[in-house]
Amino acid sequence: MKINNSKDVFGIQRDLPLNYIVREVDSIFKDALDRKHHVVIFGSSKQGKTSLRKKNLNPEEYIVVHCDNKMDLYNLNVNILKQAGFTVQVSETKSISGKAKVKVGFGWNLFAKADIEGELEGEKVNQKEFKLLELDPDDVNDVIQALKSLNFNRYIIIEDFHYLKDETQVDFAIELKALHENSDLTFIVVGVWLEENRLIALNGDLSGRIKSVNADEWTDENLYSLIGDGEILLNISIPEASKKQLIKKSLNNVYIVQEVCYQLCKINKINQTQDENKEINCESLDVIISDVIDQHSGRYNNLITNISEGFQATELEMHRWIMYAIIKADISKLEKGLKRNEINALLQVEHPRKHELNPGNLTQALKSIASLQVKKNTIPLIIDYDSSNLKLNIVDKGFIIWLSNQSREDLIAELGI
């Protein structure tokens, strides 16, 4: 019998968990790559987006670029070139936009002039043994030509796309069309949101050129299989009633299921595969679920404060009232997403300056909810707005579970409303 460590089976880890479950989404992902579409992997936080691509791609098949809120298209493309293997140096030449061009080199004498021959340990080295290009990172054609010069053929994964500023997301969505038409490059964009056609909404020309893959959906059957495979790997048994209770209380959140199972193993002193099958004592299941959720209480309380404060003090305080609508909403509505017209209806009744409100005030505040969280360092995102379906989504289900166990009156009092 192979001995497995419980930490490699349950819980959150950097590597692929040993109890990884192949879902329908795996087939959709592989099919999209086979058809050479750009792929968007989306879903809530910690729901298996990274594991999906790690399971279906070998490390040598891709490069990864991690986004942050300071990146514009220029910086994003420079990082892509760096990960592809180029060394990048700022040039004295300016592009049309006024930004500095860059020199990118690949080879032993990266920034030597092309007409100079060098000697290395007595052997002549000619210009064919290195590549030197001066290019504008804002120009997608230059980026394509640079990667073609390397015969680059790996997938390019753009992680944490949701951290990019709105204008950078739009710029990249426009660039993706050119990358699809003028190269064989395939991009895999990974982001925290629940809007299926997020990039198509940013650039309608991507329709038919991009495939969205929803990594968020975990059925009861998926989670039973996940727990069951973990039981086999560790030679343990978790009572059926406890499994059912865990899946229900987790709101089908795979992170919570995995972490609670790990904590159950820890409490039962199971660190690795058992010699004989051992039944897990689940008397403290409710307490463990609460503890796993409460680990994020600080983040959730900060979220309420940060969203309420907005970017700056304003007369209408729209972000504060959006948070008020979230706290007031039924849990069932939060699970499905809170519609813009539902929020608007509440504000038309309860906002002290309701006669001054117009739909644009609310829409503008909703659209900036993700960038507000990034600015306030609420990472990963907890709330996102789906502009296609006009719906506010909670993309961290742990927040919904936490909210259901709080005094709504106390939270509203903290809002100052």
Buried (B, 14 or more C-beta within 10 A) or exposed (E): EEEBBBBBBBBEBEEBBBBBBEBEBBEBBBEBBEEEBBBBBBBBBBBBBBBBBBBBBEEEEBBBBBBBBEBBBBBBBBBBBBBBBBEBEEBEEEBEEEBEBBBBBBBEBBEBEEEEEBEEEEEEBEBEEBBBBEBBBBBBEBBBBBBBBBEBEBBBBBBBBBBBBEEBBBBBBBBBBBBBEEBEBBBBBBBBBBBBBBBBBBBEBBEEBBBBBBBBEBEEEBBBBBBBBBBBBBBBBBEEEBBEBBBEBBBBBBBBBBBBBBBBBBBBEBEBBBEEEBEBEBEBBEEBBBEBBEEBEEBBBBBBEBBBBBEEEEEBBBBBBBBBBBBBBEEEBBBEBBBBEBBBEBBEEEBEEEEEBEEEBBBEBBEBBBBBBBEBEBBBBBBBBBBEBBBBBBBBBBBBBBBBEBEEEEBBEBBEB
